[in-house]
């Protein structure tokens, strides 16, 4: 029989309902503690009506399988499960690195030892407000955390708590209904056509290894880790293609972390112009000669990374960024980041009228929506350009004008 009883002299009551039988044939029960408005304690009938209503609702939840018993674990214990059973298997290295940084520096110091079901929306609101104040973050100058950082902290909280709901550890996330921190979208930077010409001219005044690296990044539109991971076996000179099968997101103790694509569907084949492949052939001869000169000092094992520091170990992300800054400074190029070379390729192809599907596949976006959301400014111009193509059918060009013509 469903029942309720008062706990102590407070306005707290324990609800108990039947939950069927366990595997041994014994009856099981579910309990739930609720607090009532103190004003109800003054009227016995109102209190009984309220408790009976709550008891019926609780019984229906249990019977429908919707009731989730309170989780006794602390948040830091759940986060460990989340990392091992989900995050490591599903997120890219740098993505997980970003989540870990937000968890370890901000979220867990505040909530780590708290029971996960006890974390409430108002605590989240207060937390985000507290860390937005000057000196509250890890900024060495004592400045407030940027809106972008606050947004990422909020995003990390949502990722973790949404998984807790999915795994039925919680019935509802404490962030449900809370507004996300606003973030000002940065204007995308990229080379226009004239900039690209100056960029290519500048590269021909640089060493061939760096020339090919940055040409590859720009023409193929590869991400930095994808470019660093290229080996000679990835090049199909006959068909003028590059096959992307892996990336190097970061380094650990001086050695590259090589991350292979998850499935065959994730492998990308990028078609390259003939002139580029001819340049790469020249670089290949240079690369072989350099490897022979290194001899026994070669540290690349069986790997044949195109872009390495002389002994077979790929360039680090920092060395790429530093070299790019120096090249920009030497040749007075427009101030764009290495990653903006990728934006340049995508923007150029969209402006030239290339199909959204082809651009999406070349860029390695999982859906065309990502392409349109990120490069909406370009596709809008494309829509205008598409409409302008019909200007040649303007009746005025044929001596007709609707303003002076009669209608029936």
N, C-alpha and C positions, 0 to 999 in steps of 0.2 A: 504493500500500500504506500502511495506517495505520502510524505509527511514533512513537517517543518518543526523546528524547535529553536528557541531563543538561545543565543550563546552569551552567557554571562548577563550582566545588567545593561548591556549596550543595545543600540538599535541594529544589531547584527543577528541574522537568522540563518540557520543551516537547512537547506532544502535537500531532501533525499527521495530518489525515485528508483523503481526497479528497472534493470537493464538486461533482462533475460538471464541466460545461463552461460557459464564458461565451459571450457572443453572437458572439465571433470563433472559436469552436470550440476554444479552448485550455482545458486542464485547470485547474481552480481548487482551491485547498486552503484549509482552515481550520486555524488554530492556536489553542492554548489553553495557558496556563502554569498549572501546579499546584504546590503545595507538599506534600511528604509528611512524615509523622511521622519525625523523626530516628531513632527506634528501628528503623524498617524498613530503614535503610541498613546495618544490621549483618548482615542475612540476605539473601543474593542472591535466593533462591527467593521469599521473602515479598515482596520489593520488586518482582520481576518480575510476580508474580501481581497485586499491587495495581495496578501501572501498566497491565497488560493489561486489567484490569477497568475502570479509568478511561478507557482508550482506547476500549473497546467502548461505554461509556456516552456518551462524547463523539461517537463515530461515529453512534450512534442519534439523538442530539439533532440533529446536522447533517442527517441523512437525513430526519428528521421535520419539519425546518424550525423546530425549537424553539430552536436555538442563536442567541444574539444576541451578535454581536461586541462587545467592550468599546468604549464610547463615549469618544472622546478629548477631547470638549469639556468645558469647565469649566461648573460649575453656573450661573454668571451668564450664560453664552452660551445655555444651554438655556432659562433663564427669559425671555430676550428673545424667543426663538422661541415660547415658551408664551404670552407676552403678545400678540404680534402675530397669531399663527395660531389662537389659541383664546380667551384670556381677554377681549380687547376685543370679540369677536363674541358671546360667550355670557353675560357677567356684567353685571349692572346697574352703573351708575357707582359707587355707594357700595360695592358689594361688591368691585369691583376696587380701589377706593381703599384698602379695608381690607387686602386681600392685599398691595398694594404697600407699605403702611406696615410690615407685619410682615416682608416680604422685605428692604426697604431698611434698616430699623432693627435687625433681629436676625439674620435668616437669612443674607443675603449677606455681611455683615461677617465671619461665622464660616466659611461654606462656599463663598462665591462663587468663589474662585480654585482650588478643589479640583476634580479630575476627578470627574464625576458618578458614575461607576461605583465610585469609591474611597470614597465616603461609606458608612460601615457603621453598623449598628444601635447599637453601643456608643457611637459618636461622637454620635449623636442623643440617646441617654440622657444622656451627659455634658453635652451642650449644654443640654438642658432643665433639668438639675439646676443648672448654672452660672447660668443667667439667672433662676432662682427665688430666688437668694440676695440679701440686702439690698445695694443699691448696684449690682447687676449690670444693672438695666434702665435706663429713661430717666426714672424717677420722680425729680422734682426734690428730693423730701424724702429720697431714698436708701432708700425703703421697697421691700420686695420687690414684684415684679410680682404683680398679682392673679391668682387662679386662672382668671378669665375671659380675661385676656390670654394666659396660658400655653396655655389651651385653643385660642385663636384662632391662636397661633403654630404649635401642633401641627397644627391643621386646615390651615393654609396649606402646611406641609411635605407633608402627605398629598395635597393637591390637586395640587401640582406633581409629586411623585414618582409618583403614580398615573397622571398623564398621560404621564410618561416610560415607564412600563410599557406603557400602551395604544399608544404610538407605537413600541414595541419598541426603545427606546433602552436600557432596562434589562429584565432578566428578572424582577426582583423588587424591590419597594420596600424600602428599609432600615427603613421603619416597620412593615412587616408583622409582626404578632405582638406589637408593643409596645402596652402599655396607654395609653389616652388620659388626659391630666390630668383629674382629677375637677373638676367645676364644680357649685357649689351653685345649684340653680334658685331664682331669685327669685320671691317670691310676687307674683302678678299684681295690679296695682292698677286699680280702675275705680270709677265712680260707681254706687251702688245707686239705686233708683227715687227715694227722697227726695232724694238728692244731685243727681239730674238736674233735679228741679224747682227746687232752689235755684240750680243752674247756669244754667238758662234765665232765671230771675228776674234773676240778676246780669247776664246779657248784655243785657237790656233797659235797663240803666243805662249801657251802653257805646255808643260810636259804631256806627252801622249797619254799616259795613264789617267791623269786627271781630265784631260780633254774627253777621252772616251767615257769616263765615269759620268761627267755632267751632261754629255750628249745623250747618254743612255737614260739618265734620270728625266731629261726634258722630252726626248722624242718618244720614249716608251711610256712615260708618265708613271714610272715605278715609284713605290715607296722606298725610303732609304734602306730599310732592312732587306727588301727584295733585291735592290741593286747590289748591296754588299755581298749577298749570298750567291751571286751568279758564278757559275763555273763553265768551262768550255763545253762540257757535255750538254749544256742548256741551249747551245746555238745550233740552229739548222741552217747552214749557209746555202744549201740547195734551194730551200723554200723561203729563205729570208725571214725566218721566224726565231723568236726567243721563247723558251718554255720556262715559265715560273713555277717551280716546284717547292720552294722553301724560302725562308727569310732568316735574317740574323737580327733579332730585336735588341740584343744587348750582349755584353761580355761578362764573364765570371772568372776572376783570377787570371785575366789576360787571355783567356780562350773564348772563342765565339760560342754563343748559345744558338744552336741551329734548330730552327723550328720548321718541320716539314708541313706541307699542306695536309689538312685533315682527310680529305677525300679526293677522288679523281675529278669530281666536279669543281673543286677549288683550284685545280691546276689551270693556269692561263697560258694561252698561246698568243703572243703579240707579234703581229706582222710589222716588219721594219723596212724603211726605204733602202733601195739598192746602194745609194751612196754611203749610207751608214754602215752597211755590212762590209763594204770595201774598206772603209776606215778600220773596222774591227779586225779584218784580215791582216792589215799592216800592223796593228797592235799585237796580234797573236804572234807574229814573227819576233817582235820586240820582246814579248813576254817569255817566249821559249829561250831566247838568248840570255835574258836576265836570270832565268831559273838555272841554266847551265852554269852561269858564273857563280851563283850561290853555292852550288855543289852540295856538300854534306851538311851545310848550315841550314838547308831547307827544313822548315818546321811545319809545313802544311800537310804532312802525311800524304795520303792519297788524294786529297782535295786539290782542285785546280782553280781556286778562286781568282777571278780576273783582277780584282782590285785589292792588292795587299801591300804591306809596308816593306817588302824586299825579301822576306824569308817565308812567304806563303801564308802568314796570318793576316786575315782581312783587316782593312782599315777599321778603326773604331768610329762610332758616330761622332765623337768629339773631334777627331782628326778631319772628318769630312766637313763639319761645320766651320772649323778654323780655316781650312784651305779655301772654302767658299767665301768667307769674309775677306780673306786676303786678295782673292781674284777680283771680287767686286771693287775693293779699294784701289787695286792697281789699275783697273780699266774703267773706273768711274761708271760702273753699271748701276742700274736701278736697284734700290735696296729691297730685294725680295729674299725670302728664306730658301733653303734647299728644297723644302717640301712644296714651295710655291712653283717650282719648276713643273711639278705634277699638275698643279692648278693651271699652269700655262698650257700644257698639252690638252687638257680637257676643255678649257675655255676656247682654245683655237679651233678644235674640231667641231664644237657646237656652233661657233660663229660661222664656220665654213659650211654648215648645213649637214654635217654627218648625222646619221640616225642616232636617236637616243639609245637604242638597243646596242649598237656597235660601240658607242662611247662607254656605256655602262660595263660592257664585257671587257673592253680594253683597260678600263680603270680598276676593274676587280671589285666593283660595287655589287653587293648581294642583291640589290633590286634597283630598278630604274627610279624608284621614289627617292632613294638616297641621292642619285645624280640630280634630279630636278629640285629637291629641297636645298641642296648645297649650291647648285649653279642656276638657281631660278632667275637671277639677274640676266643671265645669258639667254636662257630659253625664252624669256619675255621679249628680248630683242629679236630673237628668232621668229616669234609670233608676229612681230611688227613687220619684219622682213618678208615673211610669208604673205601677209596681207598686201604689202607694197608690190608684190609680183603681179597683182591684178590691176595695177594702175594703168598698164598698157591698154586695158579694155575700157578706160574712161571714155564715155560717150562724147565728151568734149573734143577728144582727139579725132572724132569722125564728123565733127560739125554739128553734133546734136547736143541739146541742152534742155534738161527736163524743166528748167525754170521758165522757158519760153515755149515749150511744146504743149499742145493741148492734151487732155486726157478724157476718156469716156468712162 
